[in-house]
Amino acid sequence: MSALTEQTRALLRRTLDAYGDSPQAAGWLRHHLDRFDEPLRVAIAGKVKAGKSTLLNALVGERIAPTDAGECTRIVTWYADAPTPGVRMHLRSGADRPLTLARRDGALQIDLQGTRVEDVDRLHVDWPSQHLRRTNLIDTPGIGSLTTDAAGRAGEFLTPEDTPSPADAVVYLMRHLHAGDVRFLEAFHDRGVARATPVNTIAVLSRADEIGVGRLDALISARRIARRYRGDDKLRGLCQTVVAVAGLLAETARTMRQDEYVALTELAALPRGDVEALLLSADRFGRTDLDRPDAAARIALLERFGLFGVRLGTTLIRQGVKDPTALADDLVRRSGLDELRAVLDTQFSERRDLLKARSALLAVDLVLTREPRPATAALRAEVERILAGAHEFVELRALADLRAGKIVFPPEALADAERLLGGEGGSASARLGLDGAAGPREVHDAASEALRRWRRRAESPLTGRASAEAARIVVRSCEGLLAEASRPHAHH
């Protein structure tokens, strides 16, 4: 357990002792103690039709989130790993009850049994899944949706007025960058305790295949746009990174059926010019006279793959991809899902303790503010001490300042500082720019070299005050990496 986790847990327990006689405060604090042992909670947010449920399904590898605009998409829905599938409805009145789960066309259907959407606080879906073991995923209603109720819920859940969000981290989906997206990301930054950091937000260009109107190079253009957004000064201060993902393609590839593979193979066997002519528009693709695949099969393909997916799938088959598994793997790889997964692992999973501690400190701070007591001055001082003293938080603030352009370094030193502070992942190899297979010796040498480099910069009379301060924080991170590499257990 990290020192930060231990300090935060100890503080939670002390606060619990002080508030043992207040059922509400005690319940809230206990809930946050339990949260330390739970998987990380990642909310998927974005405007209506940004492709949230589709992406959630792609991450889990099964169609468990309803993607049609049914009433359930207007409710915050939690997905967690469990031995058997089930769903519970939690009402705003505080009551909760089980609902029945059904599958239609391979997708899950949840029946609210006549309960009004307005009366439901959230749904909790249990589903056996390897992916959900490490991360609970939370599907939120579209922001700026037609019903103010649904938009209000997403806002309440993600940026509650006076309580920390129930999510530890957020994947924010957008189709392109709108002023509304920037406003939302700004609102998502905690006002208060942990001094807004983009540490817990990743932005995703979620319908990346539509950017190039379904052309084969659509994802290449989308990745270029994502790269441009990553360099955008405003966005750099609001989220860790921007990744392009073709959500529909990723979901379909992970749940592809044999009959879909057969239909794609039949299309690929047609003369190339004919297939291109068919793919000029969705209407034309469904309506043209063809025996195999027949119109019904083509319309079904289009719903599941989109024009881009059909074009890419038939091209790959024509280029020699011979079986459904190989095709599915290739489509997933090209969809950008693997890249998003890697980012989720480096940015969120590796920082699990830090994100949990941050949520817990926000919770303690809230209790101390809401129910001030004479004995709590010491507790508040402790919150401040952890926030100011824990190197993990110091790193986050420095990283946020670097990204917001508040600290000036030459470009190559800037990239080096961001990486060493954990901007590309928290592991020693990610921080030192080594590949994951680097041995202890290599890590040790790279860390000593980085430490020398940054000590020189921190002590140079040419370095301005703010830059020297930031350089000293990087030095402290390098010392940590070196200490870790020198420990005997580092050789596992």
C-alpha positions as CSV (number, residue, x, y, z in Angstrom):
1,M,0.0,0.0,0.0
2,S,1.4,3.4,-0.9
3,A,2.2,5.9,1.8
4,L,-0.4,8.3,0.4
5,T,-3.1,5.6,0.7
6,E,-2.1,4.8,4.3
7,Q,-2.1,8.5,5.3
8,T,-5.5,9.0,3.6
9,R,-7.1,5.9,5.2
10,A,-5.8,7.0,8.6
11,L,-7.3,10.4,8.2
12,L,-10.6,8.9,7.1
13,R,-10.6,6.8,10.3
14,R,-9.8,9.7,12.5
15,T,-12.6,11.8,10.9
16,L,-15.0,8.9,11.4
17,D,-14.1,8.8,15.1
18,A,-14.8,12.5,15.4
19,Y,-18.2,12.2,13.6
20,G,-19.3,8.9,15.0
21,D,-22.5,10.5,16.3
22,S,-23.5,12.0,13.0
23,P,-25.1,9.1,10.9
24,Q,-25.0,11.0,7.6
25,A,-21.3,12.0,7.9
26,A,-20.3,8.6,9.3
27,G,-22.1,6.8,6.5
28,W,-20.4,9.0,3.9
29,L,-16.9,8.5,5.4
30,R,-17.4,4.7,5.7
31,H,-18.5,4.6,2.1
32,H,-15.2,6.2,1.1
33,L,-13.1,3.8,3.2
34,D,-14.8,1.0,1.4
35,R,-14.2,2.7,-2.0
36,F,-10.4,2.1,-1.5
37,D,-10.9,-1.7,-2.0
38,E,-13.3,-1.4,-4.9
39,P,-12.3,-1.3,-8.6
40,L,-11.7,2.2,-10.0
41,R,-14.9,3.9,-11.2
42,V,-14.7,5.3,-14.7
43,A,-17.7,7.3,-16.0
44,I,-18.3,7.6,-19.7
45,A,-19.7,11.1,-20.5
46,G,-20.5,13.2,-23.5
47,K,-23.3,14.8,-25.5
48,V,-26.2,12.9,-26.8
49,K,-25.3,10.5,-29.7
50,A,-21.6,10.8,-28.9
51,G,-21.5,7.0,-28.8
52,K,-21.1,6.4,-25.1
53,S,-23.0,3.1,-24.8
54,T,-21.3,1.8,-28.0
55,L,-17.9,2.5,-26.5
56,L,-18.8,0.9,-23.2
57,N,-19.9,-2.3,-25.0
58,A,-16.6,-2.3,-27.0
59,L,-14.6,-2.0,-23.8
60,V,-16.5,-4.9,-22.1
61,G,-16.6,-6.9,-25.3
62,E,-20.4,-7.5,-25.1
63,R,-23.5,-5.6,-25.9
64,I,-24.7,-4.9,-22.4
65,A,-25.4,-1.2,-22.6
66,P,-28.6,-0.2,-24.5
67,T,-27.5,1.9,-27.5
68,D,-31.0,2.8,-28.8
69,A,-32.5,6.0,-27.5
70,G,-34.7,4.2,-25.1
71,E,-35.7,5.4,-21.6
72,C,-32.7,3.6,-20.0
73,T,-30.2,5.8,-21.8
74,R,-31.7,8.6,-19.7
75,I,-30.6,7.0,-16.4
76,V,-27.1,6.8,-14.9
77,T,-26.2,3.1,-15.1
78,W,-23.3,1.3,-13.3
79,Y,-21.7,-1.8,-14.7
80,A,-19.8,-4.1,-12.3
81,D,-18.3,-7.5,-12.4
82,A,-20.3,-10.3,-10.6
83,P,-20.5,-14.1,-10.9
84,T,-24.0,-13.9,-12.3
85,P,-25.9,-11.3,-14.4
86,G,-28.5,-9.2,-12.7
87,V,-29.9,-5.6,-12.4
88,R,-31.1,-3.5,-9.5
89,M,-33.0,-0.3,-9.8
90,H,-32.3,2.3,-7.1
91,L,-35.1,4.8,-6.7
92,R,-34.7,8.5,-5.6
93,S,-36.9,7.6,-2.6
94,G,-34.0,5.4,-1.4
95,A,-35.8,2.1,-2.1
96,D,-34.3,-0.4,-4.5
97,R,-35.5,-3.5,-6.2
98,P,-34.4,-6.1,-8.7
99,L,-35.5,-5.9,-12.4
100,T,-35.5,-8.6,-15.0
101,L,-32.8,-8.8,-17.7
102,A,-33.6,-10.0,-21.2
103,R,-31.5,-10.2,-24.4
104,R,-32.8,-9.2,-27.8
105,D,-30.6,-9.7,-30.9
106,G,-27.7,-10.2,-28.6
107,A,-28.2,-6.9,-26.8
108,L,-29.4,-6.5,-23.2
109,Q,-32.9,-5.2,-22.5
110,I,-33.9,-3.7,-19.1
111,D,-37.6,-3.3,-18.3
112,L,-38.3,-0.6,-15.7
113,Q,-41.7,-2.3,-15.0
114,G,-43.7,0.9,-15.4
115,T,-41.5,3.0,-13.0
116,R,-41.1,6.6,-14.3
117,V,-37.6,7.5,-15.4
118,E,-37.8,10.6,-13.2
119,D,-38.2,8.5,-10.1
120,V,-35.1,6.3,-10.8
121,D,-31.8,7.5,-9.2
122,R,-29.6,4.8,-11.0
123,L,-29.5,1.3,-12.3
124,H,-26.8,-1.2,-11.2
125,V,-26.0,-4.0,-13.7
126,D,-24.0,-7.0,-12.6
127,W,-22.2,-8.8,-15.4
128,P,-19.5,-11.4,-15.4
129,S,-16.6,-9.7,-17.2
130,Q,-12.8,-9.8,-16.9
131,H,-12.7,-6.1,-17.9
132,L,-15.1,-5.0,-15.2
133,R,-13.1,-6.7,-12.6
134,R,-10.5,-3.9,-12.6
135,T,-12.9,-1.0,-13.5
136,N,-16.5,-0.3,-12.8
137,L,-17.9,1.5,-15.9
138,I,-20.7,4.1,-15.5
139,D,-22.8,5.1,-18.5
140,T,-24.2,8.6,-18.1
141,P,-27.1,10.3,-19.9
142,G,-26.2,12.7,-22.8
143,I,-25.2,16.2,-21.8
144,G,-27.3,18.8,-23.5
145,S,-29.9,16.2,-24.4
146,L,-33.5,17.2,-25.4
147,T,-34.9,16.3,-22.0
148,T,-33.5,18.7,-19.4
149,D,-34.1,15.9,-16.9
150,A,-31.5,13.6,-18.5
151,A,-29.0,16.4,-19.0
152,G,-29.5,17.5,-15.5
153,R,-28.8,14.0,-14.2
154,A,-25.5,13.7,-16.1
155,G,-24.5,17.1,-14.8
156,E,-25.5,16.2,-11.2
157,F,-23.6,13.0,-11.4
158,L,-20.4,14.3,-12.9
159,T,-20.2,17.8,-11.4
160,P,-22.4,17.8,-8.3
161,E,-22.7,21.2,-6.8
162,D,-21.2,20.5,-3.4
163,T,-20.0,16.9,-3.3
164,P,-17.2,15.1,-5.1
165,S,-18.3,13.1,-8.1
166,P,-19.0,9.4,-7.5
167,A,-16.6,8.7,-10.4
168,D,-12.8,8.5,-9.9
169,A,-12.1,9.3,-13.5
170,V,-14.0,10.3,-16.7
171,V,-13.7,9.3,-20.4
172,Y,-15.3,12.3,-22.2
173,L,-16.6,11.5,-25.7
174,M,-16.9,14.2,-28.4
175,R,-17.4,14.1,-32.1
176,H,-15.4,17.3,-32.6
177,L,-14.4,20.1,-30.3
178,H,-17.3,22.4,-29.5
179,A,-17.4,25.3,-27.0
180,G,-20.0,23.2,-25.1
181,D,-17.4,20.4,-24.7
182,V,-14.8,22.8,-23.3
183,R,-17.4,24.3,-20.9
184,F,-18.3,20.8,-19.6
185,L,-14.6,19.8,-19.2
186,E,-14.0,23.1,-17.3
187,A,-17.0,22.3,-15.0
188,F,-15.7,18.9,-14.4
189,H,-12.6,20.2,-12.7
190,D,-13.2,20.0,-9.0
191,R,-13.5,23.4,-7.6
192,G,-11.6,23.3,-4.4
193,V,-9.6,20.6,-2.8
194,A,-7.3,18.9,-5.2
195,R,-6.9,22.1,-7.2
196,A,-8.2,21.2,-10.6
197,T,-6.0,18.8,-12.5
198,P,-6.7,17.1,-15.8
199,V,-5.4,13.8,-14.2
200,N,-8.7,12.1,-14.2
201,T,-10.1,13.0,-17.7
202,I,-9.3,11.5,-21.1
203,A,-11.0,12.9,-24.2
204,V,-12.1,10.6,-27.0
205,L,-13.0,11.4,-30.6
206,S,-15.6,8.7,-30.5
207,R,-17.0,8.4,-34.0
208,A,-13.7,8.7,-35.7
209,D,-14.8,6.9,-38.8
210,E,-17.3,9.5,-39.6
211,I,-14.7,12.3,-39.7
212,G,-13.5,11.1,-43.1
213,V,-17.1,10.3,-44.3
214,G,-16.4,6.5,-44.2
215,R,-13.3,6.6,-46.4
216,L,-10.7,4.0,-45.8
217,D,-8.2,6.6,-44.5
218,A,-10.9,8.1,-42.1
219,L,-9.1,6.9,-39.0
220,I,-5.8,8.3,-40.2
221,S,-7.4,11.7,-40.5
222,A,-9.1,11.3,-37.1
223,R,-5.8,10.4,-35.5
224,R,-4.3,13.5,-37.0
225,I,-7.1,15.6,-35.6
226,A,-6.7,14.0,-32.1
227,R,-3.0,14.8,-32.3
228,R,-3.9,18.5,-33.1
229,Y,-6.3,18.6,-30.2
230,R,-3.6,17.1,-27.9
231,G,-1.5,20.2,-28.7
232,D,-4.4,22.6,-28.1
233,D,-3.5,24.9,-25.2
234,K,-7.0,25.0,-23.8
235,L,-7.5,21.2,-24.0
236,R,-4.1,20.3,-22.6
237,G,-5.1,22.0,-19.4
238,L,-8.4,20.1,-19.2
239,C,-7.6,16.5,-20.0
240,Q,-4.7,14.0,-20.1
241,T,-4.8,13.2,-23.7
242,V,-7.1,12.8,-26.8
243,V,-7.6,9.5,-28.5
244,A,-9.5,8.7,-31.7
245,V,-11.7,5.6,-31.6
246,A,-14.3,4.2,-34.1
247,G,-16.6,3.0,-31.4
248,L,-19.1,1.2,-33.6
249,L,-16.4,-0.7,-35.4
250,A,-14.8,-1.6,-32.1
251,E,-18.1,-2.8,-30.6
252,T,-19.0,-4.8,-33.7
253,A,-15.6,-6.4,-34.1
254,R,-15.6,-7.6,-30.5
255,T,-19.1,-9.1,-30.9
256,M,-18.9,-10.2,-34.6
257,R,-21.0,-13.2,-35.6
258,Q,-20.3,-15.9,-38.2
259,D,-23.2,-14.8,-40.5
260,E,-21.8,-11.3,-40.6
261,Y,-18.4,-12.7,-41.6
262,V,-20.1,-14.7,-44.4
263,A,-22.0,-11.7,-45.7
264,L,-18.7,-9.6,-45.7
265,T,-17.0,-12.5,-47.6
266,E,-19.8,-12.5,-50.2
267,L,-19.4,-8.8,-50.7
268,A,-15.6,-9.0,-51.0
269,A,-16.1,-11.6,-53.8
270,L,-18.0,-9.1,-55.9
271,P,-16.0,-6.9,-58.4
272,R,-14.3,-4.1,-56.5
273,G,-16.0,-1.3,-58.5
274,D,-19.4,-2.8,-57.7
275,V,-18.7,-2.8,-54.0
276,E,-17.5,0.8,-54.2
277,A,-20.6,1.9,-56.1
278,L,-22.8,0.1,-53.4
279,L,-21.0,2.0,-50.7
280,L,-21.6,5.5,-52.0
281,S,-24.5,5.9,-49.6
282,A,-26.4,3.9,-47.0
283,D,-29.5,4.1,-49.0
284,R,-27.9,2.6,-52.1
285,F,-26.2,-0.1,-50.1
286,G,-29.5,-1.4,-48.7
287,R,-31.6,-0.9,-51.8
288,T,-29.5,-2.2,-54.7
289,D,-30.7,-5.4,-56.3
290,L,-28.3,-8.2,-55.3
291,D,-28.9,-11.9,-54.5
292,R,-26.1,-12.4,-52.0
293,P,-25.9,-10.9,-49.5
294,D,-29.6,-10.1,-49.7
295,A,-31.1,-6.7,-48.8
296,A,-31.9,-7.8,-45.2
297,A,-28.4,-9.1,-44.6
298,R,-26.9,-5.8,-46.0
299,I,-29.1,-3.6,-43.9
300,A,-28.1,-5.6,-40.8
301,L,-24.4,-5.2,-41.8
302,L,-24.8,-1.5,-42.2
303,E,-26.4,-1.1,-38.7
304,R,-23.6,-3.0,-37.1
305,F,-20.5,-1.9,-39.1
306,G,-21.4,1.4,-40.7
307,L,-20.2,2.2,-44.2
308,F,-16.6,2.5,-43.0
309,G,-16.6,-0.9,-41.3
310,V,-18.1,-2.7,-44.3
311,R,-15.6,-1.0,-46.6
312,L,-12.7,-1.9,-44.3
313,G,-13.9,-5.4,-43.6
314,T,-14.3,-6.3,-47.3
315,T,-10.9,-4.7,-48.1
316,L,-9.2,-6.8,-45.5
317,I,-10.9,-10.0,-46.7
318,R,-9.8,-9.2,-50.2
319,Q,-6.3,-8.7,-49.0
320,G,-6.2,-12.2,-47.6
321,V,-7.6,-12.1,-44.0
322,K,-9.0,-15.6,-44.0
323,D,-11.0,-16.3,-40.8
324,P,-13.5,-14.5,-38.6
325,T,-11.1,-14.3,-35.6
326,A,-8.3,-12.8,-37.5
327,L,-10.7,-10.3,-39.1
328,A,-12.2,-9.3,-35.8
329,D,-8.7,-8.8,-34.2
330,D,-7.6,-6.7,-37.2
331,L,-10.8,-4.5,-37.1
332,V,-10.4,-4.0,-33.3
333,R,-6.8,-3.0,-33.7
334,R,-7.7,-0.5,-36.5
335,S,-10.6,0.9,-34.5
336,G,-8.3,2.6,-32.0
337,L,-9.8,0.6,-29.1
338,D,-6.4,-0.9,-28.1
339,E,-4.9,2.5,-27.9
340,L,-7.7,3.7,-25.7
341,R,-7.3,0.6,-23.5
342,A,-3.6,1.3,-23.1
343,V,-4.3,4.9,-22.1
344,L,-6.9,3.8,-19.6
345,D,-4.3,1.4,-18.1
346,T,-1.5,3.9,-17.9
347,Q,-3.5,6.9,-17.0
348,F,-6.1,5.4,-14.7
349,S,-5.4,1.9,-13.5
350,E,-1.8,2.7,-12.6
351,R,-3.0,5.8,-10.7
352,R,-5.8,4.0,-9.0
353,D,-4.4,4.7,-5.5
354,L,-3.9,8.4,-6.2
355,L,-7.4,8.8,-7.8
356,K,-9.0,7.0,-4.8
357,A,-7.1,9.1,-2.3
358,R,-8.1,12.2,-4.1
359,S,-11.8,11.2,-4.0
360,A,-11.4,10.4,-0.2
361,L,-9.8,13.7,0.6
362,L,-12.6,15.5,-1.2
363,A,-15.1,13.5,0.9
364,V,-13.3,14.4,4.2
365,D,-13.1,18.1,3.2
366,L,-16.9,18.1,2.5
367,V,-17.7,16.7,5.9
368,L,-15.5,19.2,7.7
369,T,-17.1,22.1,5.7
370,R,-20.7,20.9,6.1
371,E,-20.5,20.1,9.8
372,P,-17.8,22.2,11.3
373,R,-16.8,21.3,14.9
374,P,-14.2,22.7,17.3
375,A,-12.2,19.4,17.2
376,T,-11.9,19.4,13.5
377,A,-9.3,22.1,12.9
378,A,-6.5,19.5,13.3
379,L,-8.3,17.3,10.7
380,R,-8.5,20.1,8.2
381,A,-4.8,20.9,8.7
382,E,-4.1,17.2,8.0
383,V,-6.1,17.4,4.7
384,E,-4.0,20.4,3.7
385,R,-0.8,18.7,4.8
386,I,-1.5,15.6,2.6
387,L,-2.5,17.7,-0.4
388,A,0.5,19.9,-0.1
389,G,3.0,17.3,1.0
390,A,2.2,14.1,-0.9
391,H,4.6,14.0,-3.8
392,E,1.9,12.5,-6.0
393,F,-0.3,15.6,-5.7
394,V,2.7,17.9,-6.1
395,E,3.5,16.1,-9.4
396,L,-0.1,16.4,-10.6
397,R,-0.1,20.2,-10.0
398,A,3.3,20.6,-11.7
399,L,2.0,18.5,-14.6
400,A,-1.1,20.7,-14.9
401,D,1.0,23.9,-14.8
402,L,3.4,22.6,-17.5
403,R,0.5,21.7,-19.7
404,A,-1.2,25.0,-19.1
405,G,2.0,26.8,-20.2
406,K,2.6,28.4,-16.8
407,I,6.1,27.1,-16.6
408,V,8.7,27.8,-19.3
409,F,11.2,25.1,-20.4
410,P,12.8,24.6,-23.8
411,P,10.5,22.2,-25.9
412,E,12.7,19.0,-25.4
413,A,13.0,19.7,-21.6
414,L,9.2,20.3,-21.4
415,A,8.4,16.9,-23.0
416,D,11.0,15.2,-20.7
417,A,9.5,16.8,-17.6
418,E,6.0,15.8,-18.5
419,R,7.1,12.2,-19.1
420,L,9.1,12.1,-15.8
421,L,6.2,13.5,-13.9
422,G,4.0,10.6,-15.1
423,G,2.2,12.4,-18.0
424,E,2.5,9.3,-20.2
425,G,1.9,6.7,-17.4
426,G,3.0,6.1,-13.8
427,S,5.3,3.1,-14.3
428,A,9.1,3.6,-14.1
429,S,9.5,2.6,-17.8
430,A,6.8,5.0,-19.0
431,R,8.4,7.8,-17.0
432,L,11.8,7.1,-18.3
433,G,10.7,6.5,-21.9
434,L,11.9,2.9,-21.9
435,D,10.0,0.0,-23.3
436,G,8.0,-2.2,-20.8
437,A,10.6,-5.0,-21.0
438,A,13.5,-2.9,-19.7
439,G,15.5,-4.6,-16.9
440,P,16.3,-3.1,-13.5
441,R,19.8,-2.2,-14.6
442,E,18.5,-0.2,-17.5
443,V,15.9,1.6,-15.3
444,H,18.6,2.4,-12.8
445,D,20.9,3.9,-15.4
446,A,18.1,5.9,-17.1
447,A,16.9,7.2,-13.7
448,S,20.5,8.3,-12.6
449,E,21.0,10.1,-16.0
450,A,17.6,11.9,-15.6
451,L,18.4,12.9,-12.1
452,R,21.8,14.4,-13.2
453,R,20.1,16.2,-16.0
454,W,17.4,17.8,-13.9
455,R,19.7,18.6,-10.9
456,R,21.8,20.6,-13.3
457,R,18.7,22.5,-14.6
458,A,17.3,23.1,-11.1
459,E,20.7,24.5,-9.9
460,S,21.5,26.6,-13.0
461,P,21.5,30.4,-12.4
462,L,19.9,30.8,-15.8
463,T,16.7,28.9,-14.7
464,G,14.0,31.3,-13.6
465,R,12.3,30.9,-10.1
466,A,9.1,29.1,-11.2
467,S,11.0,26.9,-13.6
468,A,13.6,26.0,-10.9
469,E,10.8,25.1,-8.5
470,A,9.3,22.8,-11.2
471,A,12.7,21.4,-11.9
472,R,13.1,20.5,-8.2
473,I,9.8,18.6,-8.4
474,V,11.1,16.6,-11.4
475,V,14.4,16.0,-9.4
476,R,12.3,14.5,-6.5
477,S,10.4,12.3,-9.0
478,C,13.8,11.1,-10.4
479,E,15.0,10.4,-6.9
480,G,11.9,8.3,-6.3
481,L,12.5,6.3,-9.5
482,L,16.1,5.7,-8.5
483,A,15.3,4.6,-5.0
484,E,12.7,2.2,-6.4
485,A,15.2,0.8,-9.0
486,S,17.8,0.3,-6.2
487,R,15.5,-1.8,-4.0
488,P,16.2,-5.6,-4.0
489,H,12.6,-6.4,-5.0
490,A,12.9,-4.4,-8.2
491,H,14.6,-7.5,-9.7
492,H,11.3,-9.4,-10.0
